[in-house]
Amino acid sequence: STMGTALIYDEEMTKYKLLWVDPACKIEVPERLSVSYQALVRTGLSDRCVAVPPREASDAEILLVHSEEYLEGVKKTPHMTLEDLKEFTLQYGDVYFHPNIYHCAKLAAGSALQLVDSVMTGTVRNGMALVRPPGHHSMRSAASGFCVFNNVAIAARYAKQKHGAKRVLIVDWDIHHGQGVQYCFEDDPSVLYFSWHRYEHQKFWPNLRESDYDSVGKGSGAGFNINVPWNKVCSSINLNDYLSAFCHVLLPVAYEFCPDLVLVCAGFDSAVGDPEGEMCATPDIFAHLTHLLMNLAGGKLCAVLEGGYNLTSLAQSVCQTVQTLLGDPLPRLANLGSPCERSGQTQTERCRKSRNVFLLPGNYALLRPYLSHEMKTSVEFAATGNSDLSPTALFTKALQKRLSAGIPILLRKKISVLRKMLVVQISGEDKEEQKCKYYIPMCLKKGCGDTVGFIQAVLGLLLPLGYEYDPGLVLLSRMPGSGVGDCTWQQLIGLLKGFAKGHTLVLMQTNDGACMGPTASVLLGHPAPPLQELLTRLPDDGDALERMRERLQADWKMLETLFFLHGMLGG
């Protein structure tokens, strides 16, 4: 079914290992694969996936990226003695060879191609390939960093050649820069490559000048290579930074690029406890990163395993990624922006117990509770006139009383009850109401019909606010005459479903019947259709967004784009 998530794994890829002493390579062990797969089996996730068998990549497919001379060299490795293998390895950096590695490398690349076939033909919606050896460091004529063939680069060229993909987005969240992918596509405007990586002013492997932020591609590919180099480690790089990089850098470009396919170099060495990354991202961040990419390309997303050397956090991160691909609700990210050492369970518990509501207001003619038992109960309370109501129930009651009134009015009336409510209103009118931290009217001169202005407001304002606020419920409404098209509306719902464990309530006008289908489709977990060509935004809207962001930065840390970029580039 098109609802399926493919999972590709073959025990064969665990059957090679380091045969001599090499401190740099000892962390690349077969258990990386087996532990990840066992975790998927143990949690029941593998049973929910569509098992797709791997195959070997053909010579012609490998040659889409690699040179004939290099392929011929690797082909000889199965027949080499231990001494010959050591000698062969010495030509390259931080990599090792084994008599079975050529076979495994063909399977790894072939697995990525099988995944692309399954997704591009609509057999499944998305999927993950658990492969070894990884690929993103290997170059046209060189193995590098445990990588033999560049699995994702081969997959991108294959998707273009075999499936006619016009634009491919590659997102590399491994902690090392995937220089092999960058070199492969640096002059190609049909492939957008985004990588964040530890850099530390070129002191971190692969220690390349071209891993810095000013390497943006060459020739007609200029502008299609995006590097986010982290120059400080661990306590200064946390979930907040990852989400800021997505909201403020990657997603605006990705939406404008409008890919036909998203490929993820899914390295999990940026997770907590990794000996290579030394970062402190908890595995649940990968659920959110995956989710934020799932509304691009009509949901066509292929994740291919790269690094990840702490077997515990690796397995957990793989499970979070697959769970999200399957459409499960995302975990809430409490305590965003805190330093490495988390302040225990208290903060998380506090967030869980509070009745937070996150609103995009409008005028309401229909109250249609969706999936949330708590909200259904509240509606019943309100109907029976019970005076001992929860804030949610009071809010519902107020809505029923004032179906034609806008939320800003409601907010003033009920502010004493709804202490934890964030209202973001995007419209074409400049509101005179008093603006405060929790009531944010965003005026787009062209109104919400201007897709670019609207999407930029969603990515640059709404998502960062939502992440920092951590709501327990998302309430959405589309005002009559707002001009928000169905596609944009579906994108909005799809993105915001990442909050509040998916508890989303959409309020719609009874006369907006045509939009019921598209709305229900996204609420049920179908990806939003891609936004087609985005037109240039109005300068006024851009200025308004910047002014709003500047005004709110003191209250909301995740809106600090300048601080984020400054910290990222190391000041």
Secondary structure, DSSP 4 states (H G I P E B T S, - for coil): -TT-EEEE--GGGGS----S--TTTTT--THHHHHHHHHHHHTTHHHHSEE----PPPHHHHTTTS-HHHHHHHHTGGG--HHHHHHHHTTSBS----TTHHHHHHHHHHHHHHHHHHHHTTSSSEEEE--SS--TT-BTTB-BTTBSS-HHHHHHHHHHHHH--S-EEEEE-SSS--HHHHHHHTT-TTEEEEEEEE-TTTTSTT--GGGSTT----GGGTTSEEEEEE-S-GGGS-HHHHHHIIIIIIHHHHHHH--SEEEEEE--TTBTT-TTT---B-THHHHHHHHHHTTGGGG-EEEEE-----HHHHHHHHHHHHHHHTTPPPPP--STT--SS--HHHHHHHHHHS--EEEE----S-----S-HHHHHHHHHHHHT-SS--HHHHHHHHHHHTTTS-HHHHHHHHTTT-SSEEEEEEESS---SPPBTTEEEEE-TT-TT-HHHHHHHIIIIIHHHHHHH--S-EEEE--TT----HHHHHHHHHHHTTSGGG-EEEE--TT-GGGHHHHHHHHTTPPPPPP-PPPPPPHHHHHHHHHHHHHHTTT-GGG-HHHHHHHHTT-
